[in-house]
Amino acid sequence: MKLKRDFNYALPYALHDAYISNMHYHQGTLTLDFDQGFYDIGRDCAVGGSVYFDSIDPAFSEVLVYKRKGNKVKGKVMSLKKFIKKYGEEELQLIDEYYDDDSAKYGGTILCDDDVLYFEMNIIILGDMYYLLDANDLDEEEDSEEGQDDEVEEDENNEDADDDEEDDDVAETLEDIEEALDHLEKKELPWAERVLVKNTTFEQRRKIVEDSLGGDVTCAGDDVIAEMYNDYIDGKIELADINREYMKMMGGE
Protein backbone atom coordinates (compact mmCIF):
# COMPACT_ATOMS: atom_id res chain seq x y z
CA MET A 1 0.00 0.00 0.00
CA LYS A 2 1.34 3.41 -0.97
CA LEU A 3 -0.09 6.68 0.34
CA LYS A 4 0.88 10.16 -0.74
CA ARG A 5 0.79 12.88 1.89
CA ASP A 6 -0.60 16.24 0.85
CA PHE A 7 1.54 18.99 2.35
CA ASN A 8 -0.71 21.74 1.01
CA TYR A 9 -3.11 23.30 3.51
CA ALA A 10 -4.96 26.56 3.33
CA LEU A 11 -4.08 29.35 5.75
CA PRO A 12 -5.99 32.65 5.77
CA TYR A 13 -2.88 34.64 6.66
CA ALA A 14 0.87 34.16 6.24
CA LEU A 15 3.38 35.22 8.89
CA HIS A 16 6.40 34.68 6.66
CA ASP A 17 8.68 37.76 6.75
CA ALA A 18 6.46 39.36 9.38
CA TYR A 19 7.98 41.00 12.46
CA ILE A 20 6.86 40.17 15.99
CA SER A 21 7.11 43.42 17.94
CA ASN A 22 5.97 42.04 21.31
CA MET A 23 5.15 38.71 22.95
CA HIS A 24 2.83 38.49 25.95
CA TYR A 25 2.18 35.45 28.14
CA HIS A 26 -0.56 35.56 30.77
CA GLN A 27 -2.17 32.66 32.64
CA GLY A 28 -1.83 30.16 29.84
CA THR A 29 -2.57 32.58 26.98
CA LEU A 30 -0.04 33.86 24.46
CA THR A 31 -0.25 36.93 22.23
CA LEU A 32 2.11 37.80 19.38
CA ASP A 33 1.86 41.43 18.23
CA PHE A 34 2.73 42.41 14.66
CA ASP A 35 3.08 46.20 14.44
CA GLN A 36 3.85 46.00 10.72
CA GLY A 37 1.08 43.47 10.14
CA PHE A 38 1.10 40.19 8.27
CA TYR A 39 -0.05 39.00 4.87
CA ASP A 40 -3.70 38.41 3.96
CA ILE A 41 -3.56 35.60 1.40
CA GLY A 42 -7.12 36.02 0.15
CA ARG A 43 -6.94 39.77 -0.46
CA ASP A 44 -3.23 39.82 -1.40
CA CYS A 45 -2.36 42.64 0.99
CA ALA A 46 -0.89 43.37 4.41
CA VAL A 47 -3.18 43.65 7.44
CA GLY A 48 -2.45 44.79 10.97
CA GLY A 49 -3.16 42.55 13.89
CA SER A 50 -2.03 39.94 16.39
CA VAL A 51 -1.99 36.18 16.79
CA TYR A 52 -3.62 34.90 19.96
CA PHE A 53 -3.45 31.44 21.55
CA ASP A 54 -6.17 31.02 24.18
CA SER A 55 -4.42 28.10 25.89
CA ILE A 56 -0.86 26.80 25.64
CA ASP A 57 1.30 24.49 27.73
CA PRO A 58 4.17 26.62 29.08
CA ALA A 59 5.91 23.62 30.63
CA PHE A 60 6.54 21.97 27.25
CA SER A 61 6.75 25.06 25.03
CA GLU A 62 10.38 25.89 24.40
CA VAL A 63 12.72 27.88 22.17
CA LEU A 64 16.13 27.08 20.77
CA VAL A 65 18.26 30.25 20.53
CA TYR A 66 21.57 30.03 18.71
CA LYS A 67 24.10 31.99 16.69
CA ARG A 68 26.34 31.07 13.82
CA LYS A 69 30.05 31.70 13.51
CA GLY A 70 31.48 30.31 10.31
CA ASN A 71 30.62 26.63 10.20
CA LYS A 72 29.96 26.48 13.92
CA VAL A 73 26.64 26.81 15.71
CA LYS A 74 26.33 27.62 19.39
CA GLY A 75 23.09 27.91 21.30
CA LYS A 76 20.83 26.73 24.08
CA VAL A 77 17.24 25.69 24.71
CA MET A 78 15.09 27.71 27.10
CA SER A 79 11.48 27.71 28.18
CA LEU A 80 9.04 29.92 26.30
CA LYS A 81 8.41 32.02 29.41
CA LYS A 82 12.13 32.63 29.88
CA PHE A 83 12.50 33.48 26.19
CA ILE A 84 9.69 36.04 26.43
CA LYS A 85 11.26 37.58 29.51
CA LYS A 86 14.61 37.92 27.75
CA TYR A 87 13.64 38.61 24.14
CA GLY A 88 9.91 39.43 24.30
CA GLU A 89 10.46 43.10 23.44
CA GLU A 90 13.08 42.49 20.77
CA GLU A 91 12.05 42.53 17.13
CA LEU A 92 11.71 38.98 15.81
CA GLN A 93 11.58 38.33 12.09
CA LEU A 94 9.70 35.17 11.15
CA ILE A 95 11.18 33.14 8.32
CA ASP A 96 9.29 29.87 8.77
CA GLU A 97 5.94 28.87 10.22
CA TYR A 98 4.51 25.39 10.57
CA TYR A 99 1.44 23.94 12.31
CA ASP A 100 0.31 20.48 13.25
CA ASP A 101 -2.49 19.16 15.46
CA ASP A 102 -1.13 20.45 18.76
CA SER A 103 1.75 22.80 18.08
CA ALA A 104 2.90 25.90 16.24
CA LYS A 105 6.52 26.15 15.16
CA TYR A 106 8.18 29.42 14.20
CA GLY A 107 11.73 30.05 13.05
CA GLY A 108 13.57 33.26 12.32
CA THR A 109 16.02 35.85 13.57
CA ILE A 110 16.29 38.04 16.65
CA LEU A 111 17.40 41.52 15.64
CA CYS A 112 19.51 42.57 18.61
CA ASP A 113 21.57 45.76 18.64
CA ASP A 114 24.94 44.08 18.81
CA ASP A 115 24.31 40.69 17.26
CA VAL A 116 22.02 38.57 15.10
CA LEU A 117 20.61 35.49 16.79
CA TYR A 118 18.45 32.73 15.37
CA PHE A 119 15.55 31.00 17.06
CA GLU A 120 13.37 27.91 16.63
CA MET A 121 10.17 28.21 18.68
CA ASN A 122 7.87 25.30 19.51
CA ILE A 123 4.52 26.26 21.09
CA ILE A 124 2.37 23.43 22.48
CA ILE A 125 -1.27 24.39 21.86
CA LEU A 126 -3.98 23.21 24.26
CA GLY A 127 -6.77 25.38 22.88
CA ASP A 128 -7.31 27.45 19.76
CA MET A 129 -5.32 29.94 17.72
CA TYR A 130 -6.89 33.20 16.54
CA TYR A 131 -5.93 35.99 14.15
CA LEU A 132 -6.97 39.29 15.74
CA LEU A 133 -7.28 41.95 13.04
CA ASP A 134 -7.13 45.68 13.62
CA ALA A 135 -10.53 47.35 13.40
CA ASN A 136 -9.79 49.21 10.14
CA ASP A 137 -8.60 46.06 8.40
CA LEU A 138 -11.62 44.14 9.68
CA ASP A 139 -14.00 46.78 8.27
CA GLU A 140 -12.26 46.63 4.89
CA GLU A 141 -12.49 42.83 4.88
CA GLU A 142 -16.22 42.93 5.66
CA ASP A 143 -16.77 45.51 2.91
CA SER A 144 -14.88 43.26 0.50
CA GLU A 145 -16.99 40.24 1.48
CA GLU A 146 -20.21 42.27 1.11
CA GLY A 147 -19.07 43.35 -2.35
CA GLN A 148 -18.45 39.71 -3.26
CA ASP A 149 -21.90 38.77 -1.90
CA ASP A 150 -23.50 41.50 -4.03
CA GLU A 151 -21.69 40.18 -7.10
CA VAL A 152 -22.83 36.62 -6.35
CA GLU A 153 -26.43 37.77 -5.83
CA GLU A 154 -26.35 39.72 -9.09
CA ASP A 155 -24.95 36.68 -10.92
CA GLU A 156 -27.68 34.48 -9.42
CA ASN A 157 -30.38 36.94 -10.51
CA ASN A 158 -28.94 36.98 -14.02
CA GLU A 159 -28.84 33.18 -14.05
CA ASP A 160 -32.49 33.03 -12.90
CA ALA A 161 -33.48 35.42 -15.68
CA ASP A 162 -31.58 33.34 -18.21
CA ASP A 163 -33.27 30.18 -16.92
CA ASP A 164 -36.72 31.79 -17.28
CA GLU A 165 -35.95 32.83 -20.84
CA GLU A 166 -34.64 29.34 -21.60
CA ASP A 167 -37.80 27.74 -20.16
CA ASP A 168 -40.00 30.00 -22.31
CA ASP A 169 -37.98 29.17 -25.41
CA VAL A 170 -38.17 25.43 -24.78
CA ALA A 171 -41.88 25.58 -23.93
CA GLU A 172 -42.60 27.24 -27.25
CA THR A 173 -40.68 24.64 -29.23
CA LEU A 174 -41.66 21.54 -27.22
CA GLU A 175 -44.78 20.63 -29.18
CA ASP A 176 -44.10 17.00 -29.86
CA ILE A 177 -45.94 14.91 -27.28
CA GLU A 178 -43.40 12.08 -27.31
CA GLU A 179 -40.59 14.50 -26.50
CA ALA A 180 -42.62 16.03 -23.70
CA LEU A 181 -43.34 12.62 -22.24
CA ASP A 182 -39.67 11.72 -22.42
CA HIS A 183 -38.72 14.86 -20.52
CA LEU A 184 -41.42 14.23 -17.94
CA GLU A 185 -40.34 10.63 -17.38
CA LYS A 186 -36.72 11.67 -16.90
CA LYS A 187 -37.82 14.59 -14.69
CA GLU A 188 -35.57 16.87 -16.71
CA LEU A 189 -38.15 19.64 -17.01
CA PRO A 190 -40.43 20.35 -14.03
CA TRP A 191 -42.89 22.23 -16.27
CA ALA A 192 -43.19 19.44 -18.89
CA GLU A 193 -46.39 18.18 -17.26
CA ARG A 194 -48.01 21.57 -17.87
CA VAL A 195 -46.91 21.49 -21.48
CA LEU A 196 -48.75 18.20 -21.92
CA VAL A 197 -52.16 19.67 -21.14
CA LYS A 198 -51.46 23.01 -22.76
CA ASN A 199 -50.14 21.65 -26.05
CA THR A 200 -52.24 18.49 -26.48
CA THR A 201 -55.75 17.74 -27.60
CA PHE A 202 -58.41 15.62 -25.93
CA GLU A 203 -57.65 12.71 -28.27
CA GLN A 204 -53.91 12.95 -27.65
CA ARG A 205 -54.40 12.88 -23.88
CA ARG A 206 -56.77 9.92 -24.20
CA LYS A 207 -54.16 8.08 -26.24
CA ILE A 208 -51.52 8.83 -23.58
CA VAL A 209 -53.75 7.25 -20.94
CA GLU A 210 -54.52 4.23 -23.12
CA ASP A 211 -50.84 3.67 -23.89
CA SER A 212 -49.94 4.14 -20.24
CA LEU A 213 -52.52 1.64 -18.97
CA GLY A 214 -52.07 -0.77 -21.86
CA GLY A 215 -55.59 -0.88 -23.26
CA ASP A 216 -58.85 0.86 -23.98
CA VAL A 217 -59.98 3.16 -21.21
CA THR A 218 -63.48 4.15 -20.21
CA CYS A 219 -62.44 5.61 -16.86
CA ALA A 220 -65.87 4.96 -15.44
CA GLY A 221 -66.85 4.14 -11.89
CA ASP A 222 -66.10 5.43 -8.44
CA ASP A 223 -62.37 4.68 -8.47
CA VAL A 224 -60.43 7.84 -7.54
CA ILE A 225 -57.62 7.20 -10.01
CA ALA A 226 -60.10 6.47 -12.80
CA GLU A 227 -61.85 9.76 -12.12
CA MET A 228 -58.51 11.57 -12.14
CA TYR A 229 -57.64 10.04 -15.52
CA ASN A 230 -60.97 11.38 -16.75
CA ASP A 231 -60.06 14.83 -15.45
CA TYR A 232 -56.65 14.62 -17.12
CA ILE A 233 -58.20 13.67 -20.45
CA ASP A 234 -60.57 16.62 -20.05
CA GLY A 235 -57.53 18.87 -19.44
CA LYS A 236 -58.43 19.73 -15.84
CA ILE A 237 -55.40 18.25 -14.06
CA GLU A 238 -51.89 17.07 -14.83
CA LEU A 239 -50.32 13.63 -14.85
CA ALA A 240 -48.25 14.59 -11.81
CA ASP A 241 -51.47 15.03 -9.80
CA ILE A 242 -52.41 11.45 -10.60
CA ASN A 243 -48.96 10.22 -9.67
CA ARG A 244 -49.07 12.01 -6.32
CA GLU A 245 -52.48 10.55 -5.51
CA TYR A 246 -51.29 7.09 -6.50
CA MET A 247 -48.24 7.44 -4.22
CA LYS A 248 -50.52 8.41 -1.32
CA MET A 249 -52.69 5.37 -1.90
CA MET A 250 -49.60 3.16 -1.98
CA GLY A 251 -48.25 4.70 1.23
CA GLY A 252 -45.46 6.58 -0.50
CA GLU A 253 -46.25 9.93 1.08
C-alpha positions in Angstrom: 0.0 0.0 0.0 1.3 3.4 -1.0 -0.1 6.7 0.3 0.9 10.2 -0.7 0.8 12.9 1.9 -0.6 16.2 0.8 1.5 19.0 2.4 -0.7 21.7 1.0 -3.1 23.3 3.5 -5.0 26.6 3.3 -4.1 29.3 5.8 -6.0 32.7 5.8 -2.9 34.6 6.7 0.9 34.2 6.2 3.4 35.2 8.9 6.4 34.7 6.7 8.7 37.8 6.7 6.5 39.4 9.4 8.0 41.0 12.5 6.9 40.2 16.0 7.1 43.4 17.9 6.0 42.0 21.3 5.2 38.7 23.0 2.8 38.5 26.0 2.2 35.5 28.1 -0.6 35.6 30.8 -2.2 32.7 32.6 -1.8 30.2 29.8 -2.6 32.6 27.0 0.0 33.9 24.5 -0.3 36.9 22.2 2.1 37.8 19.4 1.9 41.4 18.2 2.7 42.4 14.7 3.1 46.2 14.4 3.9 46.0 10.7 1.1 43.5 10.1 1.1 40.2 8.3 0.0 39.0 4.9 -3.7 38.4 4.0 -3.6 35.6 1.4 -7.1 36.0 0.1 -6.9 39.8 -0.5 -3.2 39.8 -1.4 -2.4 42.6 1.0 -0.9 43.4 4.4 -3.2 43.7 7.4 -2.5 44.8 11.0 -3.2 42.5 13.9 -2.0 39.9 16.4 -2.0 36.2 16.8 -3.6 34.9 20.0 -3.5 31.4 21.6 -6.2 31.0 24.2 -4.4 28.1 25.9 -0.9 26.8 25.6 1.3 24.5 27.7 4.2 26.6 29.1 5.9 23.6 30.6 6.5 22.0 27.3 6.7 25.1 25.0 10.4 25.9 24.4 12.7 27.9 22.2 16.1 27.1 20.8 18.3 30.2 20.5 21.6 30.0 18.7 24.1 32.0 16.7 26.3 31.1 13.8 30.0 31.7 13.5 31.5 30.3 10.3 30.6 26.6 10.2 30.0 26.5 13.9 26.6 26.8 15.7 26.3 27.6 19.4 23.1 27.9 21.3 20.8 26.7 24.1 17.2 25.7 24.7 15.1 27.7 27.1 11.5 27.7 28.2 9.0 29.9 26.3 8.4 32.0 29.4 12.1 32.6 29.9 12.5 33.5 26.2 9.7 36.0 26.4 11.3 37.6 29.5 14.6 37.9 27.8 13.6 38.6 24.1 9.9 39.4 24.3 10.5 43.1 23.4 13.1 42.5 20.8 12.1 42.5 17.1 11.7 39.0 15.8 11.6 38.3 12.1 9.7 35.2 11.2 11.2 33.1 8.3 9.3 29.9 8.8 5.9 28.9 10.2 4.5 25.4 10.6 1.4 23.9 12.3 0.3 20.5 13.3 -2.5 19.2 15.5 -1.1 20.4 18.8 1.8 22.8 18.1 2.9 25.9 16.2 6.5 26.1 15.2 8.2 29.4 14.2 11.7 30.0 13.0 13.6 33.3 12.3 16.0 35.9 13.6 16.3 38.0 16.7 17.4 41.5 15.6 19.5 42.6 18.6 21.6 45.8 18.6 24.9 44.1 18.8 24.3 40.7 17.3 22.0 38.6 15.1 20.6 35.5 16.8 18.5 32.7 15.4 15.5 31.0 17.1 13.4 27.9 16.6 10.2 28.2 18.7 7.9 25.3 19.5 4.5 26.3 21.1 2.4 23.4 22.5 -1.3 24.4 21.9 -4.0 23.2 24.3 -6.8 25.4 22.9 -7.3 27.5 19.8 -5.3 29.9 17.7 -6.9 33.2 16.5 -5.9 36.0 14.2 -7.0 39.3 15.7 -7.3 41.9 13.0 -7.1 45.7 13.6 -10.5 47.4 13.4 -9.8 49.2 10.1 -8.6 46.1 8.4 -11.6 44.1 9.7 -14.0 46.8 8.3 -12.3 46.6 4.9 -12.5 42.8 4.9 -16.2 42.9 5.7 -16.8 45.5 2.9 -14.9 43.3 0.5 -17.0 40.2 1.5 -20.2 42.3 1.1 -19.1 43.4 -2.3 -18.5 39.7 -3.3 -21.9 38.8 -1.9 -23.5 41.5 -4.0 -21.7 40.2 -7.1 -22.8 36.6 -6.4 -26.4 37.8 -5.8 -26.3 39.7 -9.1 -25.0 36.7 -10.9 -27.7 34.5 -9.4 -30.4 36.9 -10.5 -28.9 37.0 -14.0 -28.8 33.2 -14.0 -32.5 33.0 -12.9 -33.5 35.4 -15.7 -31.6 33.3 -18.2 -33.3 30.2 -16.9 -36.7 31.8 -17.3 -35.9 32.8 -20.8 -34.6 29.3 -21.6 -37.8 27.7 -20.2 -40.0 30.0 -22.3 -38.0 29.2 -25.4 -38.2 25.4 -24.8 -41.9 25.6 -23.9 -42.6 27.2 -27.3 -40.7 24.6 -29.2 -41.7 21.5 -27.2 -44.8 20.6 -29.2 -44.1 17.0 -29.9 -45.9 14.9 -27.3 -43.4 12.1 -27.3 -40.6 14.5 -26.5 -42.6 16.0 -23.7 -43.3 12.6 -22.2 -39.7 11.7 -22.4 -38.7 14.9 -20.5 -41.4 14.2 -17.9 -40.3 10.6 -17.4 -36.7 11.7 -16.9 -37.8 14.6 -14.7 -35.6 16.9 -16.7 -38.2 19.6 -17.0 -40.4 20.4 -14.0 -42.9 22.2 -16.3 -43.2 19.4 -18.9 -46.4 18.2 -17.3 -48.0 21.6 -17.9 -46.9 21.5 -21.5 -48.7 18.2 -21.9 -52.2 19.7 -21.1 -51.5 23.0 -22.8 -50.1 21.6 -26.0 -52.2 18.5 -26.5 -55.8 17.7 -27.6 -58.4 15.6 -25.9 -57.7 12.7 -28.3 -53.9 12.9 -27.7 -54.4 12.9 -23.9 -56.8 9.9 -24.2 -54.2 8.1 -26.2 -51.5 8.8 -23.6 -53.8 7.3 -20.9 -54.5 4.2 -23.1 -50.8 3.7 -23.9 -49.9 4.1 -20.2 -52.5 1.6 -19.0 -52.1 -0.8 -21.9 -55.6 -0.9 -23.3 -58.9 0.9 -24.0 -60.0 3.2 -21.2 -63.5 4.1 -20.2 -62.4 5.6 -16.9 -65.9 5.0 -15.4 -66.8 4.1 -11.9 -66.1 5.4 -8.4 -62.4 4.7 -8.5 -60.4 7.8 -7.5 -57.6 7.2 -10.0 -60.1 6.5 -12.8 -61.8 9.8 -12.1 -58.5 11.6 -12.1 -57.6 10.0 -15.5 -61.0 11.4 -16.8 -60.1 14.8 -15.4 -56.6 14.6 -17.1 -58.2 13.7 -20.5 -60.6 16.6 -20.1 -57.5 18.9 -19.4 -58.4 19.7 -15.8 -55.4 18.3 -14.1 -51.9 17.1 -14.8 -50.3 13.6 -14.8 -48.3 14.6 -11.8 -51.5 15.0 -9.8 -52.4 11.4 -10.6 -49.0 10.2 -9.7 -49.1 12.0 -6.3 -52.5 10.5 -5.5 -51.3 7.1 -6.5 -48.2 7.4 -4.2 -50.5 8.4 -1.3 -52.7 5.4 -1.9 -49.6 3.2 -2.0 -48.3 4.7 1.2 -45.5 6.6 -0.5 -46.3 9.9 1.1 
